[in-house]
Amino acid sequence: MKKRHEQKLVVLSIALFLIFNIPFVLIFNFEGEVYGIPTFYFSIFSAWLLSIVISYIVLNRHYE
């Protein structure tokens, strides 16, 4: 794996660590719904899905 791919994955890991920390998570902890899903759960699972997509893109470029 190239060094820049490793660096992108490390940056993604650090960003996820910061996003899933309590102060940032509590920003989205308020009443309301998005498509019938509470905003808290929607934000957590959206960030999780986005991280999976970004990881897939980085790793897919590595294996080409």
MARDREN-329634 format. One record per residue: residue number from 1; x, y, z of N, C-alpha, C in turn. Coordinates in steps of 0.02 Angstrom, whole numbers, plus 50000, padded with zeros to 5 digits. Layout:
<atoms>
{NUM, {X, Y, Z}, {X, Y, Z}, {X, Y, Z}}
...
</atoms>
This chain:
<atoms>
{1, {50043, 49941, 50000}, {50000, 50000, 50000}, {50045, 50062, 50000}}
{2, {50026, 50109, 49959}, {50065, 50170, 49955}, {50058, 50212, 50018}}
{3, {50108, 50251, 50030}, {50109, 50292, 50090}, {50050, 50341, 50092}}
{4, {50031, 50370, 50035}, {49977, 50419, 50036}, {49910, 50386, 50051}}
{5, {49901, 50322, 50031}, {49839, 50287, 50047}, {49836, 50273, 50123}}
{6, {49892, 50255, 50151}, {49896, 50244, 50223}, {49881, 50309, 50260}}
{7, {49908, 50364, 50235}, {49896, 50428, 50267}, {49823, 50448, 50264}}
{8, {49790, 50435, 50209}, {49718, 50450, 50203}, {49677, 50410, 50252}}
{9, {49694, 50347, 50261}, {49658, 50304, 50308}, {49671, 50325, 50380}}
{10, {49731, 50348, 50395}, {49746, 50372, 50462}, {49707, 50436, 50476}}
{11, {49705, 50481, 50428}, {49667, 50543, 50436}, {49593, 50528, 50445}}
{12, {49567, 50479, 50408}, {49497, 50458, 50415}, {49485, 50431, 50485}}
{13, {49531, 50391, 50511}, {49524, 50363, 50579}, {49523, 50418, 50632}}
{14, {49566, 50466, 50624}, {49569, 50522, 50672}, {49505, 50563, 50669}}
{15, {49481, 50575, 50608}, {49419, 50613, 50599}, {49360, 50576, 50630}}
{16, {49357, 50511, 50621}, {49303, 50471, 50652}, {49308, 50472, 50728}}
{17, {49369, 50470, 50753}, {49378, 50474, 50825}, {49350, 50539, 50852}}
{18, {49363, 50594, 50818}, {49338, 50659, 50839}, {49263, 50665, 50831}}
{19, {49236, 50637, 50776}, {49164, 50642, 50763}, {49124, 50602, 50813}}
{20, {49149, 50544, 50833}, {49112, 50502, 50879}, {49126, 50516, 50952}}
{21, {49163, 50569, 50967}, {49173, 50590, 51036}, {49111, 50625, 51062}}
{22, {49103, 50625, 51127}, {49042, 50651, 51159}, {49026, 50723, 51141}}
{23, {49073, 50771, 51143}, {49052, 50840, 51128}, {49022, 50848, 51058}}
{24, {49050, 50815, 51009}, {49023, 50822, 50941}, {48957, 50784, 50934}}
{25, {48953, 50727, 50966}, {48892, 50686, 50961}, {48833, 50723, 50994}}
{26, {48845, 50758, 51047}, {48791, 50793, 51082}, {48764, 50852, 51042}}
{27, {48800, 50875, 50991}, {48774, 50929, 50949}, {48711, 50906, 50914}}
{28, {48709, 50842, 50894}, {48652, 50815, 50857}, {48600, 50783, 50902}}
{29, {48606, 50789, 50968}, {48559, 50759, 51014}, {48504, 50810, 51031}}
{30, {48458, 50820, 50985}, {48402, 50864, 50997}, {48339, 50833, 50967}}
{31, {48281, 50859, 50987}, {48218, 50833, 50963}, {48212, 50847, 50888}}
{32, {48185, 50800, 50853}, {48174, 50808, 50782}, {48186, 50742, 50746}}
{33, {48163, 50740, 50685}, {48170, 50679, 50646}, {48190, 50695, 50575}}
{34, {48226, 50650, 50545}, {48245, 50654, 50474}, {48220, 50588, 50443}}
{35, {48173, 50594, 50398}, {48142, 50536, 50366}, {48114, 50487, 50418}}
{36, {48088, 50512, 50473}, {48059, 50470, 50524}, {48109, 50440, 50573}}
{37, {48173, 50457, 50565}, {48226, 50431, 50609}, {48249, 50489, 50653}}
{38, {48258, 50477, 50719}, {48283, 50531, 50761}, {48350, 50558, 50736}}
{39, {48361, 50622, 50744}, {48421, 50655, 50717}, {48485, 50625, 50745}}
{40, {48484, 50604, 50807}, {48544, 50575, 50838}, {48565, 50512, 50800}}
{41, {48519, 50466, 50790}, {48535, 50404, 50755}, {48551, 50417, 50682}}
{42, {48516, 50463, 50651}, {48529, 50479, 50581}, {48600, 50506, 50572}}
{43, {48622, 50550, 50617}, {48689, 50578, 50610}, {48743, 50526, 50623}}
{44, {48734, 50483, 50672}, {48783, 50431, 50687}, {48790, 50383, 50628}}
{45, {48734, 50358, 50603}, {48737, 50309, 50549}, {48757, 50341, 50483}}
{46, {48742, 50405, 50473}, {48765, 50439, 50413}, {48841, 50447, 50413}}
{47, {48869, 50465, 50470}, {48942, 50471, 50475}, {48975, 50403, 50465}}
{48, {48944, 50352, 50492}, {48971, 50284, 50486}, {48969, 50262, 50412}}
{49, {48913, 50274, 50379}, {48908, 50256, 50308}, {48957, 50295, 50266}}
{50, {48964, 50359, 50280}, {49012, 50401, 50243}, {49083, 50375, 50252}}
{51, {49101, 50354, 50312}, {49169, 50328, 50324}, {49180, 50263, 50286}}
{52, {49128, 50221, 50281}, {49135, 50159, 50242}, {49146, 50174, 50169}}
{53, {49108, 50222, 50142}, {49115, 50241, 50072}, {49184, 50270, 50058}}
{54, {49208, 50313, 50101}, {49274, 50342, 50092}, {49328, 50289, 50096}}
{55, {49323, 50243, 50143}, {49371, 50188, 50148}, {49370, 50145, 50086}}
{56, {49311, 50131, 50060}, {49305, 50091, 49999}, {49340, 50126, 49940}}
{57, {49329, 50190, 49934}, {49360, 50227, 49878}, {49436, 50226, 49884}}
{58, {49462, 50238, 49944}, {49534, 50239, 49953}, {49563, 50170, 49940}}
{59, {49532, 50118, 49966}, {49559, 50051, 49956}, {49549, 50025, 49885}}
{60, {49496, 50047, 49853}, {49485, 50027, 49784}, {49539, 50057, 49738}}
{61, {49559, 50117, 49751}, {49614, 50147, 49712}, {49680, 50112, 49724}}
{62, {49688, 50085, 49784}, {49750, 50050, 49802}, {49755, 49985, 49762}}
{63, {49701, 49950, 49752}, {49704, 49885, 49719}, {49699, 49889, 49644}}
{64, {49692, 49948, 49615}, {49690, 49955, 49542}, {49759, 49954, 49512}}
</atoms>
